[in-house]
Amino acid sequence: NKSSVGNKKVELTEEQIILLKLSENDIQNGNLISQSELDKKRFEMAKRVVVWTITASKQRREILRYCAQKNDSTLYAEKLIKLIKVQIHIISKNPNAFKPTIFEDVRV
C-alpha cells in the first residue's frame, strides 16, 4: 500500500487502491479510450450545457415563490423543479429539436 515519489513514501488510501485495481482491470480487458476520443466526448458534453438567462432565472424563481405562497407549501414548487430538470435533460440530449433564434447556438 505504499508508493514512492522520489525518496518520499506515500501511503495510499483504500479508495486509491480500489481505483488503481479498477484501472488495471480496464487495461487488461481492453476497456480503453484514446485521448482524441475522450477530448471529443468532453467537447460534445460541453456543447450541451443549458444556460439560463438572468431574466429566465428571475422568472423561474418568482414562479416558484408564487407557487409556494399560493399553496402555502413548497410541494408544488418542488414538483415544478423536478419537471424543469426533466425538460433540461431532454433539451441537453436533443438540442437541435428546438426552434433556433437569431442568436448563434441559442434555441427556444
C-alpha positions as a LaTeX table, in Angstrom:
\begin{tabular}{lrrr}
\hline
Residue & $x$ (\AA) & $y$ (\AA) & $z$ (\AA) \\
\hline
Asn1 & 0.00 & 0.00 & 0.00 \\
Lys2 & 2.98 & 2.29 & $-0.32$ \\
Ser3 & 4.24 & 4.19 & $-3.31$ \\
Ser4 & 7.37 & 6.24 & $-3.56$ \\
Val5 & 7.69 & 9.67 & $-5.07$ \\
Gly6 & 11.36 & 10.45 & $-5.35$ \\
Asn7 & 12.68 & 9.33 & $-1.98$ \\
Lys8 & 9.41 & 10.12 & $-0.26$ \\
Lys9 & 6.98 & 7.28 & 0.51 \\
Val10 & 3.26 & 7.95 & 0.16 \\
Glu11 & 0.58 & 5.87 & 1.86 \\
Leu12 & $-2.34$ & 5.13 & $-0.49$ \\
Thr13 & $-5.89$ & 5.27 & 0.80 \\
Glu14 & $-8.26$ & 2.34 & 0.42 \\
Glu15 & $-10.14$ & 4.28 & $-2.28$ \\
Gln16 & $-6.96$ & 4.96 & $-4.24$ \\
Ile17 & $-6.04$ & 1.28 & $-4.16$ \\
Ile18 & $-9.51$ & 0.32 & $-5.39$ \\
Leu19 & $-9.31$ & 2.87 & $-8.23$ \\
Leu20 & $-5.89$ & 1.58 & $-9.25$ \\
Lys21 & $-7.19$ & $-2.00$ & $-9.30$ \\
Leu22 & $-10.22$ & $-0.96$ & $-11.36$ \\
Ser23 & $-7.92$ & 0.87 & $-13.79$ \\
Glu24 & $-5.70$ & $-2.20$ & $-14.10$ \\
Asn25 & $-8.76$ & $-4.37$ & $-14.84$ \\
Asp26 & $-9.89$ & $-1.92$ & $-17.53$ \\
Ile27 & $-6.46$ & $-2.06$ & $-19.16$ \\
Gln28 & $-6.38$ & $-5.86$ & $-19.06$ \\
Asn29 & $-9.91$ & $-6.10$ & $-20.52$ \\
Gly30 & $-9.25$ & $-3.55$ & $-23.25$ \\
Asn31 & $-11.75$ & $-1.02$ & $-21.89$ \\
Leu32 & $-9.72$ & 1.90 & $-23.19$ \\
Ile33 & $-10.44$ & 5.16 & $-24.97$ \\
Ser34 & $-7.95$ & 7.25 & $-26.91$ \\
Gln35 & $-7.17$ & 10.79 & $-25.84$ \\
Ser36 & $-8.75$ & 12.15 & $-29.03$ \\
Glu37 & $-11.96$ & 10.19 & $-28.37$ \\
Leu38 & $-12.00$ & 11.47 & $-24.79$ \\
Asp39 & $-11.48$ & 15.04 & $-25.99$ \\
Lys40 & $-14.32$ & 14.63 & $-28.49$ \\
Lys41 & $-16.68$ & 13.32 & $-25.79$ \\
Arg42 & $-15.75$ & 16.18 & $-23.46$ \\
Phe43 & $-16.36$ & 18.67 & $-26.27$ \\
Glu44 & $-19.78$ & 17.13 & $-27.01$ \\
Met45 & $-20.72$ & 17.26 & $-23.33$ \\
Ala46 & $-19.55$ & 20.86 & $-23.06$ \\
Lys47 & $-21.68$ & 21.83 & $-26.05$ \\
Arg48 & $-24.81$ & 20.55 & $-24.34$ \\
Val49 & $-24.95$ & 22.92 & $-21.43$ \\
Val50 & $-28.28$ & 24.63 & $-20.85$ \\
Val51 & $-27.66$ & 28.23 & $-19.86$ \\
Trp52 & $-30.40$ & 30.26 & $-18.21$ \\
Thr53 & $-30.58$ & 33.96 & $-18.95$ \\
Ile54 & $-30.77$ & 36.31 & $-15.98$ \\
Thr55 & $-34.38$ & 37.11 & $-16.90$ \\
Ala56 & $-35.33$ & 33.43 & $-17.14$ \\
Ser57 & $-33.68$ & 32.70 & $-13.79$ \\
Lys58 & $-35.56$ & 35.55 & $-12.12$ \\
Gln59 & $-38.85$ & 34.47 & $-13.70$ \\
Arg60 & $-38.33$ & 30.86 & $-12.62$ \\
Arg61 & $-37.55$ & 31.99 & $-9.07$ \\
Glu62 & $-40.66$ & 34.20 & $-8.96$ \\
Ile63 & $-42.88$ & 31.43 & $-10.31$ \\
Leu64 & $-41.59$ & 29.00 & $-7.69$ \\
Arg65 & $-42.01$ & 31.61 & $-4.94$ \\
Tyr66 & $-45.58$ & 32.33 & $-6.13$ \\
Cys67 & $-46.44$ & 28.61 & $-6.12$ \\
Ala68 & $-45.10$ & 28.20 & $-2.59$ \\
Gln69 & $-47.01$ & 31.22 & $-1.30$ \\
Lys70 & $-50.26$ & 30.48 & $-3.16$ \\
Asn71 & $-50.38$ & 26.89 & $-1.92$ \\
Asp72 & $-48.88$ & 27.64 & 1.50 \\
Ser73 & $-46.50$ & 24.77 & 0.78 \\
Thr74 & $-43.36$ & 24.11 & $-1.23$ \\
Leu75 & $-44.69$ & 20.78 & $-2.52$ \\
Tyr76 & $-45.96$ & 22.11 & $-5.88$ \\
Ala77 & $-42.81$ & 24.21 & $-6.35$ \\
Glu78 & $-40.70$ & 21.11 & $-5.72$ \\
Lys79 & $-42.71$ & 19.21 & $-8.34$ \\
Leu80 & $-42.11$ & 22.07 & $-10.80$ \\
Ile81 & $-38.38$ & 21.92 & $-10.10$ \\
Lys82 & $-38.39$ & 18.20 & $-10.94$ \\
Leu83 & $-40.32$ & 18.84 & $-14.16$ \\
Ile84 & $-37.89$ & 21.59 & $-15.12$ \\
Lys85 & $-34.95$ & 19.22 & $-14.54$ \\
Val86 & $-36.59$ & 16.63 & $-16.81$ \\
Gln87 & $-37.07$ & 19.24 & $-19.53$ \\
Ile88 & $-33.47$ & 20.43 & $-19.20$ \\
His89 & $-32.29$ & 16.84 & $-19.61$ \\
Ile90 & $-34.42$ & 16.48 & $-22.76$ \\
Ile91 & $-33.08$ & 19.76 & $-24.13$ \\
Ser92 & $-29.47$ & 18.79 & $-23.44$ \\
Lys93 & $-29.91$ & 15.42 & $-25.19$ \\
Asn94 & $-31.81$ & 16.88 & $-28.20$ \\
Pro95 & $-30.56$ & 20.45 & $-28.64$ \\
Asn96 & $-31.48$ & 20.65 & $-32.33$ \\
Ala97 & $-35.09$ & 19.66 & $-31.71$ \\
Phe98 & $-35.96$ & 23.20 & $-30.65$ \\
Lys99 & $-36.61$ & 26.39 & $-32.58$ \\
Pro100 & $-33.48$ & 28.39 & $-33.49$ \\
Thr101 & $-33.25$ & 32.06 & $-32.58$ \\
Ile102 & $-31.42$ & 34.94 & $-34.19$ \\
Phe103 & $-28.55$ & 34.22 & $-31.77$ \\
Glu104 & $-25.94$ & 31.66 & $-32.74$ \\
Asp105 & $-26.27$ & 28.36 & $-30.83$ \\
Val106 & $-29.39$ & 29.56 & $-28.98$ \\
Arg107 & $-32.68$ & 27.69 & $-29.27$ \\
Val108 & $-36.04$ & 28.03 & $-27.54$ \\
\hline
\end{tabular}
